[in-house]
Amino acid sequence: MKNVATVLLLAFAGVARAQESLPPGAGRSLVLESCVQCHDLRAVVSQRKSEAAWRRSVDEMIWRGAALKLGEAEVITRYLATSFGTARPSPAAAQHPLPVGEGEKLEKSLPPGKGRALVLGACVQCHDLAITVMQRKTLQEWRTSVEQMVRLGSKLNGDEIRVVSRYLASSFGTQ
């Protein structure tokens, strides 16, 4: 139970750091209210998408259950496109590592195994490890998630996708 408490505390710390990386603007509070329910915001702020691509992402989140009121999707889409559009440089806040000590605590929560080094090398570029270790997915669900991350820019090849998916399923599967 101690590991779960540590992971949750570190997840909350990750949200606080992500809040600092969101620029001011109409839509910031909606992103904080809506997106952090499921996402580590570092994954959001590290992406660069056109307004149409952000709209597709927001629409997909609505389809997956994001509870937005009429007109909020447009506000969020404009905010994301303005703040994290294709012409914007990656914000420095999204590139900072975890505070001293936090990364080591989470690294210890990853069990040994083939794929651990790939998770540490690829996933933490955008995600706090807390997001990963709190999830429970089947092999196919992990594979789908890893493939989606590759489409978003993760630098894993086909063999590495299989290794990471198997590692995550064996470490954080549904059993």
N, C-alpha and C positions, 0 to 999 in steps of 0.2 A: 504494500500500500504506500510505502514511503516513496517509491519511484514514481507512482502515479501523481502524488502530491507535488513532487519536484517538477515533473513534466508540466502539470497544470500551472504552477507558479511561473515557470519559464515561458509558457505559452502566453500568459498575461503580460509578461515583460516584453515579449515580442510584439504584442499588439500596441503597447505603449510606444515602443520604438518606431513602429510603422506609422502611428499617428503623427509623429514628428516629421516623417518623410512626405506627408501629404501637403501639397501647397494649398494656400488659402484659395477660396473660390466657391461659387455657387455649386453645390453638389458634394462638397467635402464631407459635411455632416451626414448626408445620405449614404455615402460610401462607407463611412465609419459605422453607421447604424446597420446597414444591410449586408455589406460584404464580409465584415469580420466575424459574422456568425459562422461562416464556413471556411474562410480563407485567411491565411497569413498574408498580410498586405504587401510583404516584400515581393511576393509573386506578382502582384498587381503592378506595383510601382516599377518593377524591372522590365515590364513589357513595353513595347512601342508598337502601337496599332493605329490604323486609320480610323476615322470616325465610323465608317461602315463596319469595320472589324470589331470595334468596341461595341457597336450596336448589336452585332451578332452575339457577342459574349454576354451582354446584358440580357438579350432575349433568351439565350440558353439558360441563364440563371433563373429567369422568371419561369421558364418551362420546368426547371428542376425544383421550383418551390419558393424562390425568393419572393417575399411578400412586399410588393411595391404598390403604392397608390397611383391613381391616374396621373400621368404627367411626370412621375418621378424617374422613370426609365430614360426619358429624354434629358432630364437634368443631369443624371449620372453619366449618360453617354457623352454629353457635351463636356462635362467636367473631365472625364477620363481622356477624351480626345484632345482637349486643350492642354491638360497637364502631362499626359503620357502618350502623345501622338507620335507619329513617325519622324517628325522634324525635331523632337525634343531630345536632348542628351539624357543619358541615364543619370538620375539624381545620386549625389554622393551618399546620401543616407541609405540608399538601397544597397550600396556596395560595402558598408561597414560590417565587419564580422560581429558576432555576439560579444557582449561584454566579457571581460576576463573572467574565466572560471565557468561561465555558463555553457560554452561549447564543450568543454571537457566533461561536464556532468551529463550532458545529453549523449555525447559519444559513448560514455560508459553504459548508457541504457541500450545501445545497439549490441545485440549478441554477436559473437564471432561467427564467421561463416563466409563462404564464397559470395561476394557481392557487397560485403560491408564497406570495403574501400571505395567501390564505385558509388554507393549511396552517399558516403562522406564527400566524395569528390564532385558528384553531379547534383544531388538534391539540395545540398546546403547553399548552392549558388543563389537560390531563390527562396528556399523554405527554411524556417526554423525546424530543427529535427522534431520538436514537440508535435508539429502537425503530422509528421509521418508516424511516430511511435504511438500516437493516440488512435490511429485508424485500425480497423479490422476489416480485411477484404479477402475475398477468394483469390486464387491465382489469376483467374481471368480478369477480375476487377483490378488487381494490381497491374496486370499487363496493359489493360486499357488506360489506366492512369499514367503509367510510364510512357506509353506510346503518345499520349496526349502531351506530356511534358516535352517529348522529343519534337513534336510538331510546333511547340511554342519556343523551341530553341535549345533544349538540353542537348549536349554533345555526346550522345550514346549511340553506338552502332547496333546492328541487329543482334549479335551475340551478347553484347552488354545489356540490351533490353531484356533478353531472356534471363540472364544471370540476376539482374536486379529484381525482376518480377518474382523469380523463384525465391530469392533471399527474403524479400518483403513478405511474401505469402507464408514462408516457413516461420518467419519471425513475428509477423503481425497479421496472421491469417484469422479466419473465423473460428478455428478450433481452439 
